[in-house]
Amino acid sequence: MTGAHGPTDDPAQLSLSQHEIVQLASVAVSGDGDRGTGIVRRLARKYRTLDPLIAEQFIALLRTSPMRKAETAAPVDVESRLPLVREESTPALDNEPIWDDLTSEAMRQLANEHRRADELLAAGLTATRTALFIGPPGVGKTLSARWIARELGKPLALLDLSSVMSSYLGKTGTNLRHVLDYAKSRDCILFLDELDAIAKRRDDVGEIGELKRLVTVLLQEIDAWPSGGLLIAATNHSNLLDPAVWRRFEMVVDFPRPQERQARAALVGFLSGEEGLGPVIDVLAMAYAGTSYSDIERSTARARRASTLQRTPLEETLASDARMRFAELSPQTRRDLAVRLLASTPMSQRRVADLTGVSRDTLRKHATVSRKDGTPS
């Protein structure tokens, strides 16, 4: 076969002309969905060096061919007629997500891949289709899914597991397929929350056959997720997931509990507009390290309400919350944090002792030991 820049060196000499190959690829893309786009992507990759002109035609097909079916009505449960999926056309964020460095890198790469999908196509690649968010409750998994949708300017479809899990178990697989088919038909991001509720280990002897079959349905649907789309699943209990589920996701993003730096950033965000809270925020950041963003948000909201109703300074209601948090810590942890507070803030021994519950005698003793050891006190 002769290419635009001379004869090709392809050892498998194709009898089809370039024009016929492009026509065949066009039929495959328009008639067989994701399988067709996979064929065209392989051809584009193959001809990138053999014949750049025809490779560019393949890439153009991938850019312009419809990757979705005609839009369908939102699915409802047959018995209850309740909607199976909730869609946020323009996801709104009350607060910006706060991530550690590794989570931030993964999230920004995921968004960047979909923003620059054309560049990936030109290299014979596609953006990540499926991502799994793992972490304890309240650490920002759902908020991060909304962030991705906002960044890409796409609606976010959220799966309502309580409605999908039909009281008639035989309908659950059908409900799930309806939701997934609906999401595939739209240019949206699908978010499956609490994945462990339907994707439990199939060797769990406590589960009945219907739920085990449901895992199989889910695996098949994830495998068939279309190129150009994005399915995000989240779980609070990754240990419950069937091992086969992990292999289906192209990206796994860990959302750890906030440490001091992230807790402080969350406190500053939730208390935005308030003045003169620096020292107490330092105390709370230590106290809330290792909890969750939802815990921090609830506590700051509670302190604000108490401050308003009791007509007391917000600093005092926050300090009261800090005392309760420190009381829940072990004596060793409480003492170590109190010594750090004394060394890193302008607070007096009396104030640190009041907030942490560590006696002034203990603070003096350990501050003296720190100075003798040469460590900051």
Secondary structure, DSSP 8 states (H G I E B T S, - for coil): -EETTEE---SS--SS-HHHHHHHHHHHHHHSHHHHHHHHHHHHHHHHHH-HHHHHHHHHHHHHS--S-------B-TTT--BSEEEESS---SS-----HHHHHHHHHHHHHHHTHHHHHHTT-----EEEEE--TTSSHHHHHHHHHHHHT--EEEE-HHHHS-SSGGGHHHHHHHHHHHHHTSSSEEEE-SGGGTSB-TT-TTS-HHHHHHHHHHHHHHHT--TT-EEEEEES-GGGB-HHHHHH-SEEEE-----HHHHHHHHHHHTTT--S-HHHHHHHHHHHTTS-HHHHHHHHHHHHHHHHHHT--HHHHHHHHHHHHHHTS-HHHHHHHHHHHHHHSS--HHHHHHHH---HHHHHHHHHHHHHHTS--
